[in-house]
């Protein structure tokens, strides 16, 4: 699971990656409407989600959305039970 993801909240877009051992690496934050940068990070030192929260606490809703998308991707919701059940 090593891929680039994007999440948008309140007109902001964060670009992040899932890396080895299911870690989140924050790549950049920009305005969703015009892509003007809010924050960007060096590839050799991408912050994880916890450090991003410390560095930019005012973006809490954005970090919450990343966390939600991460857990949904890692553990997709189980399908709802069907009305037909097999009874033993």
ABEGO torsion letter per residue (X at the ends): XBBBBBBBBGGBBBBBBBBBGGBBBBABBBBAAAGBBABBBBAAABBBAAAAAAABAAAAAAAAAAAAAAAAAABBBBBBBBABBBBX
